[in-house]
Amino acid sequence: MKNNNSQLSRGLSVLIVLFISLIVSFLVSYFSYFYVFPEIEKKYLYTRTPDVKKMPISDAIELLNRYSLKYDIIGEEEIDNLPSGYVVFQQPLPKSLIKKNSIVSLVISKESPLIKVPDLKSKTVEEAKKILPQVYKLIDKAAKVGVIKKNTAARKKSKIAKLIFQISATRSSNPV
Protein backbone atom coordinates (compact mmCIF):
# COMPACT_ATOMS: atom_id res chain seq x y z
CA MET A 1 0.00 0.00 0.00
CA LYS A 2 2.77 2.33 0.88
CA ASN A 3 4.37 1.80 -2.53
CA ASN A 4 1.03 2.48 -4.23
CA ASN A 5 0.56 5.75 -2.29
CA SER A 6 4.04 6.96 -3.19
CA GLN A 7 3.40 6.26 -6.88
CA LEU A 8 0.10 8.16 -6.64
CA SER A 9 1.72 11.12 -4.92
CA ARG A 10 4.61 11.07 -7.42
CA GLY A 11 2.14 11.06 -10.34
CA LEU A 12 0.11 13.82 -8.70
CA SER A 13 3.24 15.91 -8.16
CA VAL A 14 4.19 15.48 -11.84
CA LEU A 15 0.69 16.64 -12.86
CA ILE A 16 0.93 19.63 -10.54
CA VAL A 17 4.35 20.60 -11.96
CA LEU A 18 3.02 20.25 -15.52
CA PHE A 19 -0.05 22.32 -14.65
CA ILE A 20 2.06 25.06 -13.01
CA SER A 21 4.48 25.12 -15.96
CA LEU A 22 1.50 25.40 -18.32
CA ILE A 23 0.12 28.37 -16.35
CA VAL A 24 3.55 30.05 -16.22
CA SER A 25 4.10 29.59 -19.96
CA PHE A 26 0.62 31.01 -20.64
CA LEU A 27 1.31 34.06 -18.46
CA VAL A 28 4.71 34.66 -20.07
CA SER A 29 3.15 34.40 -23.55
CA TYR A 30 0.28 36.69 -22.60
CA PHE A 31 2.47 39.42 -21.12
CA SER A 32 5.03 39.26 -23.91
CA TYR A 33 2.32 39.46 -26.56
CA PHE A 34 0.38 42.34 -24.99
CA TYR A 35 3.14 44.27 -23.19
CA VAL A 36 6.64 43.45 -24.40
CA PHE A 37 6.14 43.11 -28.17
CA PRO A 38 4.15 46.34 -28.56
CA GLU A 39 6.90 48.23 -26.75
CA ILE A 40 9.52 46.76 -29.04
CA GLU A 41 7.31 47.53 -32.05
CA LYS A 42 6.83 51.12 -30.90
CA LYS A 43 10.56 51.56 -30.42
CA TYR A 44 11.56 50.31 -33.85
CA LEU A 45 8.52 50.76 -36.10
CA TYR A 46 6.86 53.90 -34.74
CA THR A 47 7.96 57.45 -33.99
CA ARG A 48 6.44 60.60 -32.58
CA THR A 49 5.97 63.50 -34.99
CA PRO A 50 8.22 66.42 -34.13
CA ASP A 51 6.83 69.95 -33.80
CA VAL A 52 7.92 71.75 -36.97
CA LYS A 53 5.51 74.69 -36.76
CA LYS A 54 7.11 78.13 -37.09
CA MET A 55 10.30 76.56 -38.50
CA PRO A 56 11.85 77.34 -41.87
CA ILE A 57 10.83 74.66 -44.36
CA SER A 58 14.46 73.52 -44.87
CA ASP A 59 14.94 72.94 -41.12
CA ALA A 60 11.55 71.20 -40.90
CA ILE A 61 12.44 68.82 -43.74
CA GLU A 62 15.77 68.01 -42.11
CA LEU A 63 14.08 67.27 -38.77
CA LEU A 64 11.40 65.09 -40.40
CA ASN A 65 14.12 63.12 -42.20
CA ARG A 66 15.91 62.52 -38.88
CA TYR A 67 12.68 60.99 -37.56
CA SER A 68 12.38 58.81 -40.71
CA LEU A 69 9.30 60.69 -41.89
CA LYS A 70 8.35 61.96 -45.33
CA TYR A 71 6.66 65.29 -46.04
CA ASP A 72 4.13 66.73 -48.44
CA ILE A 73 3.50 70.47 -48.86
CA ILE A 74 -0.25 70.72 -49.31
CA GLY A 75 -0.67 74.48 -49.44
CA GLU A 76 0.46 78.01 -48.71
CA GLU A 77 -1.15 80.56 -46.45
CA GLU A 78 -0.59 84.27 -45.92
CA ILE A 79 0.46 84.90 -42.33
CA ASP A 80 1.31 88.37 -41.07
CA ASN A 81 3.79 87.45 -38.35
CA LEU A 82 5.74 84.77 -40.30
CA PRO A 83 8.07 85.35 -43.24
CA SER A 84 7.67 83.35 -46.41
CA GLY A 85 8.77 79.70 -46.31
CA TYR A 86 7.91 78.84 -42.69
CA VAL A 87 5.66 75.97 -41.58
CA VAL A 88 2.23 77.21 -40.48
CA PHE A 89 0.40 73.91 -39.89
CA GLN A 90 1.23 70.22 -39.83
CA GLN A 91 -0.85 67.04 -39.89
CA PRO A 92 -0.53 64.73 -37.93
CA LEU A 93 -0.18 67.08 -35.00
CA PRO A 94 3.06 67.23 -32.98
CA LYS A 95 3.81 64.29 -30.66
CA SER A 96 1.38 61.95 -32.47
CA LEU A 97 2.52 58.33 -32.64
CA ILE A 98 2.82 57.30 -36.30
CA LYS A 99 4.66 54.64 -38.30
CA LYS A 100 8.10 55.51 -39.61
CA ASN A 101 8.18 56.55 -43.29
CA SER A 102 4.67 58.03 -42.97
CA ILE A 103 3.86 61.33 -44.66
CA VAL A 104 3.51 64.54 -42.66
CA SER A 105 1.42 67.16 -44.49
CA LEU A 106 2.66 70.74 -44.20
CA VAL A 107 1.17 74.16 -44.93
CA ILE A 108 3.80 76.85 -45.39
CA SER A 109 3.61 80.63 -45.20
CA LYS A 110 3.82 82.86 -48.22
CA GLU A 111 4.37 86.55 -48.55
CA SER A 112 1.33 88.71 -48.17
CA PRO A 113 0.91 91.24 -50.93
CA LEU A 114 2.46 94.54 -49.97
CA ILE A 115 0.45 97.67 -50.51
CA LYS A 116 2.48 100.83 -50.70
CA VAL A 117 0.68 103.71 -49.02
CA PRO A 118 1.74 107.20 -50.13
CA ASP A 119 3.64 109.34 -47.64
CA LEU A 120 1.44 112.26 -46.58
CA LYS A 121 3.74 113.79 -43.96
CA SER A 122 5.46 116.15 -46.36
CA LYS A 123 2.28 117.04 -48.29
CA THR A 124 0.02 120.03 -47.90
CA VAL A 125 -3.69 119.59 -47.17
CA GLU A 126 -4.58 120.29 -50.82
CA GLU A 127 -2.05 117.71 -52.05
CA ALA A 128 -3.39 115.21 -49.50
CA LYS A 129 -6.94 115.80 -50.78
CA LYS A 130 -5.72 115.10 -54.33
CA ILE A 131 -4.07 111.83 -53.22
CA LEU A 132 -7.14 110.77 -51.21
CA PRO A 133 -8.79 108.82 -54.10
CA GLN A 134 -5.55 106.83 -54.57
CA VAL A 135 -5.49 106.01 -50.85
CA TYR A 136 -9.13 104.89 -51.05
CA LYS A 137 -8.26 102.58 -53.96
CA LEU A 138 -5.38 101.07 -51.97
CA ILE A 139 -7.60 100.48 -48.95
CA ASP A 140 -10.29 98.92 -51.17
CA LYS A 141 -7.65 96.69 -52.77
CA ALA A 142 -6.47 95.57 -49.32
CA ALA A 143 -10.06 94.66 -48.44
CA LYS A 144 -10.57 92.85 -51.74
CA VAL A 145 -7.39 90.78 -51.36
CA GLY A 146 -8.32 89.91 -47.77
CA VAL A 147 -5.62 91.81 -45.91
CA ILE A 148 -8.32 93.70 -44.01
CA LYS A 149 -12.07 93.26 -43.73
CA LYS A 150 -14.56 95.45 -45.60
CA ASN A 151 -15.82 97.15 -42.45
CA THR A 152 -12.25 97.91 -41.38
CA ALA A 153 -11.61 99.43 -44.81
CA ALA A 154 -14.71 101.62 -44.48
CA ARG A 155 -13.62 102.77 -41.00
CA LYS A 156 -10.11 103.60 -42.22
CA LYS A 157 -11.42 105.61 -45.17
CA SER A 158 -13.77 107.50 -42.89
CA LYS A 159 -11.02 108.18 -40.37
CA ILE A 160 -8.64 109.49 -43.07
CA ALA A 161 -11.32 111.80 -44.50
CA LYS A 162 -12.16 113.03 -41.01
CA LEU A 163 -8.48 113.76 -40.21
CA ILE A 164 -7.94 115.65 -43.47
CA PHE A 165 -11.12 117.67 -42.82
CA GLN A 166 -10.00 118.49 -39.25
CA ILE A 167 -6.51 119.52 -40.43
CA SER A 168 -7.92 121.73 -43.19
CA ALA A 169 -10.42 123.29 -40.74
CA THR A 170 -7.72 124.11 -38.19
CA ARG A 171 -5.36 125.50 -40.81
CA SER A 172 -8.05 127.72 -42.34
CA SER A 173 -9.08 129.08 -38.93
CA ASN A 174 -5.44 129.58 -37.83
CA PRO A 175 -3.47 131.02 -40.76
CA VAL A 176 0.25 130.60 -40.31
C-alpha positions as CSV (number, residue, x, y, z in Angstrom):
1,M,0.0,0.0,0.0
2,K,2.8,2.3,0.9
3,N,4.4,1.8,-2.5
4,N,1.0,2.5,-4.2
5,N,0.6,5.8,-2.3
6,S,4.0,7.0,-3.2
7,Q,3.4,6.3,-6.9
8,L,0.1,8.2,-6.6
9,S,1.7,11.1,-4.9
10,R,4.6,11.1,-7.4
11,G,2.1,11.1,-10.3
12,L,0.1,13.8,-8.7
13,S,3.2,15.9,-8.2
14,V,4.2,15.5,-11.8
15,L,0.7,16.6,-12.9
16,I,0.9,19.6,-10.5
17,V,4.3,20.6,-12.0
18,L,3.0,20.3,-15.5
19,F,0.0,22.3,-14.6
20,I,2.1,25.1,-13.0
21,S,4.5,25.1,-16.0
22,L,1.5,25.4,-18.3
23,I,0.1,28.4,-16.4
24,V,3.5,30.0,-16.2
25,S,4.1,29.6,-20.0
26,F,0.6,31.0,-20.6
27,L,1.3,34.1,-18.5
28,V,4.7,34.7,-20.1
29,S,3.2,34.4,-23.6
30,Y,0.3,36.7,-22.6
31,F,2.5,39.4,-21.1
32,S,5.0,39.3,-23.9
33,Y,2.3,39.5,-26.6
34,F,0.4,42.3,-25.0
35,Y,3.1,44.3,-23.2
36,V,6.6,43.5,-24.4
37,F,6.1,43.1,-28.2
38,P,4.1,46.3,-28.6
39,E,6.9,48.2,-26.7
40,I,9.5,46.8,-29.0
41,E,7.3,47.5,-32.1
42,K,6.8,51.1,-30.9
43,K,10.6,51.6,-30.4
44,Y,11.6,50.3,-33.9
45,L,8.5,50.8,-36.1
46,Y,6.9,53.9,-34.7
47,T,8.0,57.4,-34.0
48,R,6.4,60.6,-32.6
49,T,6.0,63.5,-35.0
50,P,8.2,66.4,-34.1
51,D,6.8,69.9,-33.8
52,V,7.9,71.7,-37.0
53,K,5.5,74.7,-36.8
54,K,7.1,78.1,-37.1
55,M,10.3,76.6,-38.5
56,P,11.8,77.3,-41.9
57,I,10.8,74.7,-44.4
58,S,14.5,73.5,-44.9
59,D,14.9,72.9,-41.1
60,A,11.5,71.2,-40.9
61,I,12.4,68.8,-43.7
62,E,15.8,68.0,-42.1
63,L,14.1,67.3,-38.8
64,L,11.4,65.1,-40.4
65,N,14.1,63.1,-42.2
66,R,15.9,62.5,-38.9
67,Y,12.7,61.0,-37.6
68,S,12.4,58.8,-40.7
69,L,9.3,60.7,-41.9
70,K,8.4,62.0,-45.3
71,Y,6.7,65.3,-46.0
72,D,4.1,66.7,-48.4
73,I,3.5,70.5,-48.9
74,I,-0.3,70.7,-49.3
75,G,-0.7,74.5,-49.4
76,E,0.5,78.0,-48.7
77,E,-1.1,80.6,-46.5
78,E,-0.6,84.3,-45.9
79,I,0.5,84.9,-42.3
80,D,1.3,88.4,-41.1
81,N,3.8,87.4,-38.3
82,L,5.7,84.8,-40.3
83,P,8.1,85.4,-43.2
84,S,7.7,83.3,-46.4
85,G,8.8,79.7,-46.3
86,Y,7.9,78.8,-42.7
87,V,5.7,76.0,-41.6
88,V,2.2,77.2,-40.5
89,F,0.4,73.9,-39.9
90,Q,1.2,70.2,-39.8
91,Q,-0.9,67.0,-39.9
92,P,-0.5,64.7,-37.9
93,L,-0.2,67.1,-35.0
94,P,3.1,67.2,-33.0
95,K,3.8,64.3,-30.7
96,S,1.4,62.0,-32.5
97,L,2.5,58.3,-32.6
98,I,2.8,57.3,-36.3
99,K,4.7,54.6,-38.3
100,K,8.1,55.5,-39.6
101,N,8.2,56.5,-43.3
102,S,4.7,58.0,-43.0
103,I,3.9,61.3,-44.7
104,V,3.5,64.5,-42.7
105,S,1.4,67.2,-44.5
106,L,2.7,70.7,-44.2
107,V,1.2,74.2,-44.9
108,I,3.8,76.8,-45.4
109,S,3.6,80.6,-45.2
110,K,3.8,82.9,-48.2
111,E,4.4,86.6,-48.5
112,S,1.3,88.7,-48.2
113,P,0.9,91.2,-50.9
114,L,2.5,94.5,-50.0
115,I,0.4,97.7,-50.5
116,K,2.5,100.8,-50.7
117,V,0.7,103.7,-49.0
118,P,1.7,107.2,-50.1
119,D,3.6,109.3,-47.6
120,L,1.4,112.3,-46.6
121,K,3.7,113.8,-44.0
122,S,5.5,116.1,-46.4
123,K,2.3,117.0,-48.3
124,T,0.0,120.0,-47.9
125,V,-3.7,119.6,-47.2
126,E,-4.6,120.3,-50.8
127,E,-2.1,117.7,-52.1
128,A,-3.4,115.2,-49.5
129,K,-6.9,115.8,-50.8
130,K,-5.7,115.1,-54.3
131,I,-4.1,111.8,-53.2
132,L,-7.1,110.8,-51.2
133,P,-8.8,108.8,-54.1
134,Q,-5.6,106.8,-54.6
135,V,-5.5,106.0,-50.8
136,Y,-9.1,104.9,-51.1
137,K,-8.3,102.6,-54.0
138,L,-5.4,101.1,-52.0
139,I,-7.6,100.5,-49.0
140,D,-10.3,98.9,-51.2
141,K,-7.6,96.7,-52.8
142,A,-6.5,95.6,-49.3
143,A,-10.1,94.7,-48.4
144,K,-10.6,92.8,-51.7
145,V,-7.4,90.8,-51.4
146,G,-8.3,89.9,-47.8
147,V,-5.6,91.8,-45.9
148,I,-8.3,93.7,-44.0
149,K,-12.1,93.3,-43.7
150,K,-14.6,95.4,-45.6
151,N,-15.8,97.1,-42.4
152,T,-12.3,97.9,-41.4
153,A,-11.6,99.4,-44.8
154,A,-14.7,101.6,-44.5
155,R,-13.6,102.8,-41.0
156,K,-10.1,103.6,-42.2
157,K,-11.4,105.6,-45.2
158,S,-13.8,107.5,-42.9
159,K,-11.0,108.2,-40.4
160,I,-8.6,109.5,-43.1
161,A,-11.3,111.8,-44.5
162,K,-12.2,113.0,-41.0
163,L,-8.5,113.8,-40.2
164,I,-7.9,115.7,-43.5
165,F,-11.1,117.7,-42.8
166,Q,-10.0,118.5,-39.2
167,I,-6.5,119.5,-40.4
168,S,-7.9,121.7,-43.2
169,A,-10.4,123.3,-40.7
170,T,-7.7,124.1,-38.2
171,R,-5.4,125.5,-40.8
172,S,-8.1,127.7,-42.3
173,S,-9.1,129.1,-38.9
174,N,-5.4,129.6,-37.8
175,P,-3.5,131.0,-40.8
176,V,0.3,130.6,-40.3
